Amino acid sequence: MDKNERKNIPLMPFIAASLAPVVAFALANALFLPLTMGMTNFSDSFLVDLIPTNIPGGGYLMVALLVILFPIAGATVLIGPALTSFIVNLIYPILTNWSRAIWCGVVFFFIHLILLIILLFFRNIPLFPTTEANYPFPTPAIDPLTIAGLLAGFVLSCSVTLFGWLGARMRRKKL
């Protein structure tokens, strides 16, 4: 990085470019997580209220809609942050070098980590008092959601880094 580039690091556009993938990830999860929770316990979920009662076969229509919507929502959670980073940097090239791109990925990873800690905290709050003897299988020492969340956060932050840098690079080559 030369001296001119080091002096002119715009803070507000960098924050906007770093937070845009986080917002896309949060909005995608706002659709995906309720669908997941509704599909795990369908009879007690909000999805039952959405089944049209005046249409014959409305339940089948709802199941077909969920079968179509669930993979789309899952793909949006995985692709959304990288695509958002790419588009933001294609319009406003902020992540013009690897150090900025890596910082953007680090910001995404730490915010993802905070969201994962909040999710794990609310997941482990006991809603009903149970004992360990009531579980049919032994509980694992480490929650699998923790491992999957950390791995997903690392992969998503790497994709945000790479696609943000590629978007800025494509924009610079256009000019």
Backbone hydrogen bonds, N-H to C=O, Kabsch-Sander energy under -0.5 kcal/mol:
donor,donor_aa,acceptor,acceptor_aa,energy
6,R,2,D,-1.9
7,K,3,K,-1.9
8,N,4,N,-1.6
9,I,6,R,-0.6
11,L,9,I,-0.5
14,F,10,P,-1.3
15,I,11,L,-2.5
16,A,12,M,-2.4
17,A,13,P,-2.7
18,S,14,F,-1.9
19,L,15,I,-2.3
20,A,16,A,-1.6
22,V,18,S,-0.5
23,V,19,L,-2.3
24,A,20,A,-2.1
25,F,21,P,-2.3
26,A,22,V,-2.6
27,L,23,V,-2.5
28,A,24,A,-2.2
29,N,25,F,-2.2
30,A,26,A,-1.6
31,L,27,L,-0.7
31,L,28,A,-0.7
32,F,28,A,-2.3
33,L,29,N,-2.3
35,L,31,L,-1.3
36,T,32,F,-2.4
37,M,33,L,-2.8
38,G,34,P,-2.4
39,M,35,L,-2.1
40,T,36,T,-1.6
41,N,37,M,-1.2
42,F,39,M,-0.5
44,D,41,N,-0.8
45,S,42,F,-1.3
48,V,45,S,-0.9
49,D,46,F,-0.5
50,L,46,F,-0.5
50,L,47,L,-0.7
51,I,48,V,-1.1
58,G,55,I,-1.5
61,L,57,G,-1.8
62,M,58,G,-2.1
63,V,59,G,-2.3
64,A,60,Y,-2.4
65,L,61,L,-2.2
66,L,62,M,-2.4
67,V,63,V,-2.4
68,I,64,A,-1.6
69,L,65,L,-3.0
70,F,66,L,-2.6
72,I,68,I,-1.0
73,A,69,L,-2.6
74,G,70,F,-2.3
75,A,71,P,-2.5
76,T,72,I,-2.0
77,V,73,A,-1.7
78,L,74,G,-1.6
79,I,75,A,-3.0
80,G,76,T,-2.1
83,L,79,I,-2.4
84,T,80,G,-2.6
85,S,81,P,-2.4
86,F,82,A,-2.2
87,I,83,L,-2.6
88,V,84,T,-2.7
89,N,85,S,-2.0
90,L,86,F,-1.4
91,I,87,I,-1.9
92,Y,88,V,-3.1
94,I,92,Y,-1.3
96,T,94,I,-2.0
101,A,97,N,-2.0
102,I,98,W,-2.7
103,W,99,S,-2.0
104,C,100,R,-2.2
105,G,101,A,-2.1
106,V,102,I,-2.4
107,V,103,W,-2.5
108,F,104,C,-2.2
109,F,105,G,-2.4
110,F,106,V,-2.5
111,I,107,V,-2.1
112,H,108,F,-2.5
113,L,109,F,-2.4
114,I,110,F,-2.1
115,L,111,I,-2.3
116,L,112,H,-2.3
117,I,113,L,-2.3
118,I,114,I,-2.2
119,L,115,L,-2.4
120,L,116,L,-2.7
121,F,117,I,-2.2
122,F,118,I,-2.4
123,R,119,L,-2.0
124,N,120,L,-1.8
127,L,125,I,-0.6
134,N,131,T,-1.3
135,Y,132,E,-1.2
146,T,143,D,-0.9
147,I,143,D,-1.3
148,A,144,P,-2.7
149,G,145,L,-2.6
150,L,146,T,-2.4
151,L,147,I,-2.4
152,A,148,A,-2.7
153,G,149,G,-2.5
154,F,150,L,-2.2
155,V,151,L,-2.5
156,L,152,A,-2.9
157,S,153,G,-2.3
158,C,154,F,-2.1
159,S,155,V,-2.2
160,V,156,L,-2.4
161,T,157,S,-2.2
162,L,158,C,-2.6
163,F,159,S,-2.7
164,G,160,V,-1.9
165,W,161,T,-2.0
166,L,162,L,-2.5
167,G,163,F,-2.3
168,A,164,G,-2.1
169,R,165,W,-2.3
170,M,166,L,-2.6
171,R,167,G,-1.9
172,R,168,A,-2.3
173,K,169,R,-2.1
174,K,170,M,-1.5
175,L,171,R,-1.6
